[in-house]
């Protein structure tokens, strides 16, 4: 089995981090890495802008490009790489560049229904670096709708356990789905 870069995206509360960790630990590949995109914003020590604000575009692009570069480096080192974070289609270009070099890059968008998303995001421990209100969660959920060419990459995880979601996604990836 060849290594891949697998992006697990979706709004807050979709299960990205938990699912990416589970899939990376259960990877059939000899080596696997999990890159948690949220960590990259914490590397900014001066000039940080909350990533959901309109003026954060340049910062967010830089952060996603840094994560893509890191994922590519791990991949070149022989790792299957799982990247979890809110990576919308507006941030897909660095990943297309990597795929254009012949790397198997998969892009999976978890999208539970809005009610499930809000419930999951508000009942988990809040990240001090990303204090999310219900309105921000709803806005980010809205951002991950109507994804055009990427709608086939959406998996509705409403009502599923993380193990059920992992099994569905693994089966779809085995069927060669989610490629970019």
N, C-alpha and C positions, 0 to 999 in steps of 0.2 A: 504494500500500500504506500502510495506517495504521500508526502506531507502536503498540507494545505494551510491556507490562512482562512479562518472562518470568523466572520464578523457577526456578532449577536447584537442587534440594535433594537430599539423600541423606546417608548416613553418610560419615565420613572415608574417603578412598581410592576413592570412587565415581567421581571424575573431574569433579566439579562445576566447579572453577575452570578447568581446562583446556578443558572443553566450553563453558563460558560465554564464555571469551575467544575461542575459535574461532568460535562462533556470532555473537558481537558483531562480530568483524572481518569476517565473511562476510555480515553483515546486508544485505538488499536495500534497507533504509531508508537515506535520505540521511545520517542521523546516528545513531550508536549509542554507548551508554555501558555499561560493565561495573562493577557495584558488588560488591565483594568483602566479604561480611559479616564475615569474620574480622577485617578491619581495624578495624571499629567497636569491638571489645572493647579494642583497643590505645589507644583514645582515653580510656579510663578511667585517670586518673592516681592516684586514691586510692580505696580501698574495693573494688578488683577481687576478684571471686570466680570461681574456675574454673567455666566455664559448665556443666559436667556435674555439679556438686555440687547437691544438693537445695535448699540455701539460696540458690541463684543465680537463682531464678525471677523476682523483681522486676527485677533487673539485666538478665536476658536479654530480658524483655518490653520494657524501655526500649530496649535495643540494636536489637531487631527493629523497633520502632516508628520509631526514628531512621532506619534503613535504608529502611523503607517511605516515610517522608516524603521522603527524598533521592531515591528512585526516582520518586516522584510529581513532584517538582520538575523532574528531568531530562525526564520524559515531557512535562510542560507546556511545557518549552523546546524540544520537537520531536524528542526523542531516543527511539529504541527502546532500552529498558533491559533489560539482563540482570543479574540478581541471583544470585550464587552463595553458598550457605551452607546449613548444616543448619537448615532451617526446617520443622519438623514441623507437622502439622495443629493442634497446640496453639498455634501462633503465626500462624494464618492470618487472624485477625480484621482486622488492619490492611490486609491485602491485599484482603479482602472489602469493606472500606469504600471502598477506591480503585475496585474493580470496580463497586461500587454507584453510582458517579458516572458510569458509562458507559465507563470505561477498559477496554480489552481486556487482562486480566491472565491469564497462563498459569502453571500450577503443575506443574512436572515433577519427579518424584522418581526419581533414579537409584538402582537397587538391584541391584548385582551380588550374586552369592551370597556367603555369609559368608567362605568361604575366599579368594575373589578380593579381597574388601574388605580383609581383614586383610593379605594379601600386598601389595596396593597401598599401603596406609596405612603399613606398617612398612618398606617398602623405599624410600620417598621421603624427602627431607630433612625432618627434624622441625622444626616451627615452635617456636621458643623460648617463645612465648606460649601454645602449646597442646601441651605434652608429653604425648603419648598412649601409654598402655600397651596391650598386646594386649587386656586385659580391658575397658578403656574403649572401645576400638574395637568389640569384640563387643557391649558394652552399647548403644552408640549404633546399631549395626546392628539390634539387637533392637528399639530404639525406633522404627525406621522400617519395622516390619512390622505387619501387621494394622491397616491405616490406614483401614478402614471405607469411607466414601464416596470416599476418595481413592485406593483401589486402582487404579482405571482410569488414574490419573496416573503409575503406576509403569512404568519402563522398565528391564528387566534388561539391563545392559551387560556381563555376563560374556562373555568370549571375543571381545569386539569391540575394534577399535582406536578411538581417539577420533574419527577421521574416519567410521568406520562408524556409531558412536553419533550423531554430528552429523547424518548423512544420514537415519537413521531418525527422529530427533526432528524435523528440519526437515520431512520428509514428513508426519509426524503433525500438526505445527502447521499446515501448509498445508491439511490436512484438517479444521481447526478443533477439534482435540483439546486437552485440558489446560486448558480455560477454568474459571475460578472465578467 
